[in-house]
Amino acid sequence: MRSTASILHLDLDAFFAAVEQRDKPSLRGKPVIVGGIGPRGVVSTASYEARRSGVRSAMSMAEARSRCPHAAFLWGRFGAYREASRLVMECLGKLSPLVEPLSLDEAFVDLAAGPSSTPLNAGGDVESIAADLRAEITRTTGLTASVGVASSKLMAKIASEINKPDGVCIVQPGTELDVLGPMQVTAIPGIGPATAERLRRASVETVHDARQLSEDELVRVLGQASGRSLFRMARADDDRPVVADRETKSISIEDTFEVDVVDRERLGRTVERMSRSVAAKLTTNGLSGRTVTLKVRHHDFETHTRSSTLAGPTDSPRVISETAHRLLAAVDLRGGLRLVGVGVSGLTDWVQDDLFDDDRPDPDPDPDPEQAPDPTEQPVTYRAGMDVHHAEHGDGWVWGAGLGRVTVRFETRHTPPGPVHTFAAQDPDLCPRRTYTVEP
């Protein structure tokens, strides 16, 4: 445990939805829900306007529609999210060389490793750092962030939730137990609904309640790892360092079908596409891997993974695809599959494949869900939220699509709310637009 509040945790507010509201002026101040729009889709992120109607992440999209029917329901634009995240991480990097990203919208920063020679203490130093950081992020990306600063990663993460959205909370050293005690035990990372229910049956609802149980009692309730972890975390006992280079353990991609798929040929095409996307990610990151894994979820939600370990590491799309196809051949398709995924693990930064293999992917084919195929090969699939360009009307985004028609609202981040027009889906003047560079 540190004697200073020098670990900062930053969490971008309703990140995916906030990017959509930023880039689509007509949606600002209105409920926005991002996720899979199909009948089996789930909510990835909901704006705060949608959250007031009870919409939450991981909720089924069907329930979200029933709770907030007038929201804008959009597919994700992961290229835009990655670009915004890159700019935020650059801001954090100015504070310290020790930045530990947890996801696109969340990271820890070790302020004690930063360039400032002024000791971090209970004065205004940390408050000024947090205020300047949030102002820089808003100026650079147009987004807001919540910040927590404390003497440990646990307390910094919890602190960032206290004054959400667009707020700051600094937990001074020595006050951790007082801050934690009254909180619901679910405030501790890793305590989900199932674990919380087991604790409730043991008369534990708050962090203070958890402190009344011995370590052995918590182990009996939760098992060795979870019980011992909760015993420490309930006492704010956390000495984990901020680690700048988190090792990538695997690279994978998966997709949930709107209707169960029994067609082996169609599944084969999906596995082929996923294999090439995974290979592209490996190549872009200078990695290769030895173990290829196929993940399948059957119609009854039973999920299985099958793996094959190669003689040496590879980043070849041909090798990954052939291995994944062999694994798929052994899967029973009776009843159909609702999800399939391909991944590579056992990563290293060298390759033992044929050095003259010409089946390598292009450096950065973007596997984003909104990416449209080459219109010369097959029709473009337009999805709600996708960026588009029209030869006459300019830049806009897909308001809705179906039955051979596409409705577009013509506006961008830097324009006022724009007009709406509908076109034939194959209108030659309409095409997808891929521009994710963010300008202040």
Buried (B, 14 or more C-beta within 10 A) or exposed (E): EBEBBBBBBBBBBBBBBBBBBBBBBBBBEBBBBBBBBBEBBBBBBBBBBBBEBEBEBEBBBEBBBEBBEEBBBBBBBBBBBEBBBEBBBEBBBBBBEBBBBBEBBBBBBBBBBBEEEEEBBEEEBBBEBBEEBBEBBBEBBBBBBBBBBBBBBBBBBBBBBBEBBBBBBBBBBEBBEEBBBEBEBBBBEEBEEEBBEBBEEBEBBBBBBBBEBEEEBBBEBBEEEBBBBBBEBBBBEBEEEBEBEEEEEEBBBBBBBEEBBEEEEEBBEBBBBBBBBBBBBBBBEEBBBBBBBBBBBBBEEEEEEBBBEBEEBBBBBBBBBBBBBEBBEEBEBEEBBBBBBBBBBBBEEEBEBEEEBEEBBEEEBEBBBBBBEEEEEEEBBBBBBBBBBBEEBBBBBBBBBEEEEBBBBBBBBEEEEBEBBEBEBEBEEBBBBBEBEBEE
